[in-house]
Amino acid sequence: MASLTVKNITKRFGKITALSQASLHVEDGEFCVLLGPSGCGKSTLLNIIAGLISQDEGTVLFDDQPVDQLSPRERDVAMVFQSYALYPHMTVAQNIGFGLRMRQVPKTIIQDQVLETARLLGIEELLDRKPKELSGGQRQRVAMGRALVRRPKLFLLDEPLSNLDARLRASVRVELRQLHQQIRGTITYVTHDQVEAMTLGDKVVVMRGGRIIQIGSPEIIYERPADTFVATFIGSPEMNLYQGRTAKSGEHFSFQGNGFKIELKNVPVELMEGAVEIGMRPEDIEIGQKGDIVFQAHAEMLRPFSSLASSYH
């Protein structure tokens, strides 16, 4: 396996800047998730790392060595695509072992490694089947197996679970996390699904408009978002934002919003009096007794939900 470093990557398609000065570092054995809305540049960055497209500026390094001049084959990376990209005329075993055959690995070694990988993924009973005989989840495991079998330097996954239904996606997420703990491979994973990002990633990279907005652990991204975009993009229901002003009275600050006032505790030392915007997570708001009221509000809808805040524990 290898570490991954991306330095100041810029990519333009005509007048459109798909990536602008993107930089990040992924440690050897780390699970890094590129998260953001459609069109933010995350798949473009993944393809540049793989060598499928070239950048206009910047450099890509594996173990601190530049790989910009290397072909995808020479970079020794394995990609798993949203579409699975399985060969329909081949069996599961043949699909998993295809990359090894292209590298002219001896047949006996291929057979052993294919069987070992199939057992790791729990699909050894499917080795003689064709893709058309498999469910979506089974096809995704085969696509994963084809990447795993040759133990590349990097695993690159481009929204691999997006074609699965919600229940199966949740199940495969757990399996993927367990798989990473077993192989300790370096994984860069693209998704627009915040739940996937928060449950899978050791490191989350939030992107918007071709730029990297924030990099951090799931806890940091959730609890200390870098700006209002990250604050509202992460969390379901999303964070409530209120505009108002802060004022200091003695040693304490208070926030004056539209029709309500909140005493602030543990505020940042750099907070000044003046116009600000504050955010409150829905799970941090409680319905209290009249004597406990901090401010009054009208509840338009109540629904039970599992807090994203606990999803990464």
C-alpha positions as CSV (number, residue, x, y, z in Angstrom):
1,M,0.0,0.0,0.0
2,A,1.0,3.6,-0.3
3,S,0.2,7.1,1.0
4,L,-1.4,9.6,-1.3
5,T,-0.6,13.3,-1.6
6,V,-2.4,15.7,-3.9
7,K,-0.8,19.2,-4.3
8,N,-2.5,22.2,-5.8
9,I,-4.4,20.3,-8.5
10,T,-6.2,22.4,-11.0
11,K,-8.2,21.1,-13.9
12,R,-10.1,23.0,-16.6
13,F,-12.5,21.9,-19.2
14,G,-12.6,24.8,-21.7
15,K,-13.8,27.8,-19.7
16,I,-15.0,25.6,-16.8
17,T,-12.7,25.1,-13.8
18,A,-13.5,21.7,-12.4
19,L,-10.8,21.8,-9.8
20,S,-9.0,24.7,-8.3
21,Q,-5.8,24.3,-6.2
22,A,-7.0,21.1,-4.5
23,S,-4.6,19.7,-2.0
24,L,-4.9,16.8,0.5
25,H,-2.9,14.0,2.1
26,V,-4.1,10.4,2.8
27,E,-2.0,8.3,5.1
28,D,-1.0,4.7,4.2
29,G,-3.9,2.5,5.3
30,E,-6.3,5.4,5.7
31,F,-9.9,5.5,4.5
32,C,-10.5,8.9,2.9
33,V,-13.9,10.0,1.6
34,L,-14.4,12.8,-0.9
35,L,-17.8,14.3,-0.1
36,G,-19.8,16.9,-1.9
37,P,-22.8,17.6,-4.2
38,S,-22.9,16.6,-7.9
39,G,-20.5,18.6,-10.0
40,C,-18.1,19.6,-7.2
41,G,-15.1,17.9,-8.8
42,K,-14.7,14.8,-6.6
43,S,-14.9,12.3,-9.4
44,T,-12.6,14.5,-11.5
45,L,-10.0,14.4,-8.7
46,L,-10.3,10.6,-8.4
47,N,-9.7,10.2,-12.1
48,I,-6.7,12.4,-11.9
49,I,-5.3,10.3,-9.1
50,A,-5.9,7.2,-11.2
51,G,-4.2,8.7,-14.2
52,L,-7.3,8.5,-16.4
53,I,-7.2,12.2,-17.1
54,S,-4.4,14.7,-16.6
55,Q,-4.4,17.8,-14.5
56,D,-3.5,21.3,-15.8
57,E,-1.6,22.2,-12.7
58,G,-0.3,20.5,-9.6
59,T,1.1,17.1,-8.8
60,V,0.0,13.7,-7.5
61,L,2.4,11.7,-5.3
62,F,2.4,8.1,-4.0
63,D,4.7,7.6,-1.0
64,D,6.0,11.1,-1.7
65,Q,7.1,10.1,-5.3
66,P,5.4,12.0,-8.3
67,V,3.4,9.7,-10.5
68,D,2.2,12.4,-13.0
69,Q,4.1,10.9,-15.9
70,L,2.9,7.3,-15.2
71,S,0.1,5.6,-17.0
72,P,-2.9,4.2,-15.0
73,R,-1.4,0.7,-15.2
74,E,2.0,1.9,-14.0
75,R,0.5,3.7,-11.0
76,D,-0.8,0.3,-9.7
77,V,-4.3,1.5,-8.6
78,A,-7.6,-0.3,-8.6
79,M,-10.9,1.4,-9.3
80,V,-14.4,0.3,-8.5
81,F,-17.0,2.1,-10.5
82,Q,-20.7,2.9,-9.9
83,S,-21.6,0.7,-12.9
84,Y,-19.6,-2.3,-11.6
85,A,-18.1,-2.7,-15.2
86,L,-18.2,-6.6,-15.1
87,Y,-17.7,-8.6,-18.2
88,P,-21.1,-10.3,-18.9
89,H,-19.6,-13.3,-20.7
90,M,-17.2,-14.2,-17.9
91,T,-17.9,-16.0,-14.7
92,V,-17.4,-14.4,-11.3
93,A,-14.0,-16.2,-10.9
94,Q,-12.9,-15.0,-14.4
95,N,-14.0,-11.4,-13.6
96,I,-12.1,-11.3,-10.3
97,G,-9.0,-12.8,-11.9
98,F,-9.0,-10.7,-15.1
99,G,-6.4,-8.2,-13.9
100,L,-4.1,-10.9,-12.8
101,R,-4.4,-12.7,-16.2
102,M,-3.5,-9.4,-18.0
103,R,-0.4,-9.3,-15.9
104,Q,0.4,-12.9,-16.9
105,V,0.3,-14.2,-13.3
106,P,0.5,-18.1,-13.3
107,K,-2.9,-19.8,-13.3
108,T,-2.3,-21.6,-10.0
109,I,-1.6,-18.4,-8.2
110,I,-4.6,-16.7,-9.8
111,Q,-6.8,-19.6,-8.6
112,D,-5.5,-19.3,-5.1
113,Q,-5.8,-15.5,-4.9
114,V,-9.3,-15.5,-6.5
115,L,-10.5,-18.1,-4.0
116,E,-8.9,-16.2,-1.1
117,T,-10.6,-12.9,-2.2
118,A,-13.9,-14.6,-2.7
119,R,-13.8,-16.0,0.8
120,L,-13.0,-12.6,2.2
121,L,-16.1,-11.2,0.5
122,G,-18.3,-14.1,1.2
123,I,-19.0,-15.0,-2.4
124,E,-17.0,-18.2,-2.9
125,E,-20.3,-20.1,-3.8
126,L,-20.8,-17.6,-6.7
127,L,-17.5,-18.2,-8.5
128,D,-19.1,-20.2,-11.4
129,R,-22.0,-17.8,-12.0
130,K,-22.3,-15.1,-14.7
131,P,-23.1,-11.5,-13.7
132,K,-26.6,-11.7,-15.0
133,E,-27.3,-14.4,-12.4
134,L,-26.3,-12.1,-9.5
135,S,-28.1,-9.5,-7.4
136,G,-26.9,-5.9,-7.3
137,G,-25.1,-6.5,-4.0
138,Q,-23.4,-9.6,-5.3
139,R,-22.2,-7.7,-8.4
140,Q,-20.8,-5.0,-6.3
141,R,-18.9,-7.6,-4.3
142,V,-17.4,-9.0,-7.5
143,A,-16.3,-5.6,-8.6
144,M,-14.7,-5.1,-5.2
145,G,-13.1,-8.5,-5.5
146,R,-11.5,-7.6,-8.8
147,A,-9.9,-4.6,-7.2
148,L,-8.8,-6.5,-4.0
149,V,-7.3,-9.5,-5.6
150,R,-4.1,-8.0,-6.7
151,R,-3.4,-5.8,-3.6
152,P,-2.7,-2.5,-5.4
153,K,-1.1,0.6,-3.9
154,L,-4.4,2.5,-3.8
155,F,-8.1,1.6,-3.9
156,L,-10.2,4.2,-5.7
157,L,-14.0,3.9,-5.3
158,D,-16.3,6.1,-7.3
159,E,-19.8,6.0,-5.7
160,P,-19.8,2.2,-5.7
161,L,-23.0,1.8,-3.7
162,S,-25.3,4.3,-5.4
163,N,-27.0,1.6,-7.5
164,L,-28.1,-0.4,-4.4
165,D,-31.4,0.0,-2.6
166,A,-31.3,1.7,0.8
167,R,-31.3,-1.4,2.9
168,L,-28.6,-3.2,0.9
169,R,-26.5,-0.1,0.8
170,A,-26.5,0.1,4.6
171,S,-25.5,-3.6,4.8
172,V,-22.7,-3.2,2.3
173,R,-21.4,-0.1,4.1
174,V,-20.8,-2.2,7.2
175,E,-19.1,-4.9,5.2
176,L,-16.9,-2.4,3.4
177,R,-15.8,-0.9,6.7
178,Q,-15.0,-4.3,8.1
179,L,-13.2,-5.2,4.9
180,H,-11.0,-2.1,5.3
181,Q,-10.1,-3.1,8.9
182,Q,-9.0,-6.5,7.6
183,I,-6.9,-5.4,4.6
184,R,-5.8,-2.0,5.9
185,G,-5.6,-0.7,2.4
186,T,-5.4,3.0,1.4
187,I,-8.8,3.9,0.1
188,T,-10.1,7.1,-1.5
189,Y,-13.9,6.9,-1.8
190,V,-16.2,9.3,-3.7
191,T,-19.8,9.9,-2.6
192,H,-22.5,12.6,-2.3
193,D,-24.1,10.6,0.6
194,Q,-23.2,12.2,3.9
195,V,-24.1,9.1,5.9
196,E,-21.7,7.0,3.8
197,A,-19.0,9.6,4.4
198,M,-19.5,9.8,8.2
199,T,-19.7,6.1,8.8
200,L,-16.9,5.0,6.4
201,G,-14.3,7.7,6.5
202,D,-11.3,8.0,8.8
203,K,-10.9,11.4,7.0
204,V,-13.6,13.3,5.2
205,V,-12.8,15.9,2.5
206,V,-15.8,18.2,1.8
207,M,-15.8,19.8,-1.6
208,R,-17.8,22.5,-3.4
209,G,-17.4,24.1,-6.7
210,G,-14.1,22.5,-7.5
211,R,-12.5,23.5,-4.2
212,I,-11.8,21.6,-1.0
213,I,-13.7,23.4,1.8
214,Q,-12.7,21.3,4.9
215,I,-10.7,18.2,5.7
216,G,-11.1,16.4,9.0
217,S,-12.4,13.5,10.9
218,P,-16.2,12.9,10.9
219,E,-16.4,14.3,14.4
220,I,-14.6,17.5,13.5
221,I,-16.6,17.9,10.2
222,Y,-19.9,17.5,12.1
223,E,-19.1,19.4,15.3
224,R,-16.9,22.2,14.0
225,P,-17.9,22.9,10.3
226,A,-15.6,25.4,8.5
227,D,-18.5,27.4,7.1
228,T,-22.3,27.5,6.7
229,F,-22.1,25.3,3.6
230,V,-20.5,22.4,5.5
231,A,-22.8,23.1,8.5
232,T,-25.9,22.7,6.4
233,F,-24.6,20.0,4.0
234,I,-23.7,17.6,6.9
235,G,-26.7,16.5,9.0
236,S,-30.2,15.4,8.5
237,P,-32.3,17.4,9.2
238,E,-29.8,20.1,8.4
239,M,-28.5,22.7,10.9
240,N,-30.7,25.7,11.7
241,L,-29.0,29.0,10.9
242,Y,-30.1,32.3,12.5
243,Q,-28.8,35.8,11.8
244,G,-28.5,38.3,14.6
245,R,-26.1,40.2,16.8
246,T,-23.9,39.4,19.7
247,A,-23.6,41.7,22.7
248,K,-21.4,41.4,25.8
249,S,-22.7,41.9,29.3
250,G,-20.0,41.6,32.0
251,E,-18.1,38.3,31.3
252,H,-20.8,36.8,29.1
253,F,-22.1,37.1,25.6
254,S,-25.7,36.9,24.4
255,F,-27.2,36.4,20.9
256,Q,-30.1,38.5,19.9
257,G,-32.1,37.0,17.0
258,N,-35.4,37.9,15.4
259,G,-37.7,37.7,18.4
260,F,-35.5,35.7,20.7
261,K,-32.4,36.0,22.9
262,I,-29.9,33.3,23.9
263,E,-27.2,33.5,26.5
264,L,-24.0,32.1,25.0
265,K,-21.5,29.9,27.0
266,N,-18.1,28.7,26.0
267,V,-17.9,31.1,23.2
268,P,-14.7,31.4,21.1
269,V,-12.2,33.9,22.5
270,E,-12.1,35.8,19.2
271,L,-15.9,36.5,19.2
272,M,-16.6,40.2,19.0
273,E,-19.8,42.2,19.4
274,G,-21.7,42.7,16.2
275,A,-23.6,40.9,13.4
276,V,-23.1,37.1,13.4
277,E,-24.8,33.9,12.3
278,I,-25.3,31.0,14.6
279,G,-26.2,27.4,14.0
280,M,-28.2,24.9,16.0
281,R,-28.4,21.2,15.3
282,P,-32.0,19.9,15.6
283,E,-30.9,17.2,18.1
284,D,-29.5,19.9,20.4
285,I,-33.0,21.6,20.7
286,E,-35.2,20.2,23.6
287,I,-38.8,20.9,24.5
288,G,-38.7,22.2,28.1
289,Q,-41.0,23.4,30.8
290,K,-42.2,27.0,30.9
291,G,-39.8,27.9,33.6
292,D,-36.9,26.5,31.5
293,I,-37.7,28.4,28.3
294,V,-34.7,29.9,26.5
295,F,-36.9,31.1,23.6
296,Q,-40.3,30.3,22.3
297,A,-41.0,28.7,19.0
298,H,-43.8,27.0,17.1
299,A,-43.2,23.4,16.2
300,E,-44.6,22.7,12.7
301,M,-43.6,19.0,12.5
302,L,-42.2,16.4,14.8
303,R,-40.6,13.2,13.6
304,P,-38.3,10.6,15.2
305,F,-34.9,10.3,13.6
306,S,-31.5,8.7,14.3
307,S,-28.9,11.5,14.9
308,L,-26.1,11.6,12.4
309,A,-24.0,12.8,15.3
310,S,-23.9,9.2,16.6
311,S,-23.4,7.5,13.3
312,Y,-19.7,7.6,13.3
313,H,-19.3,6.1,16.8
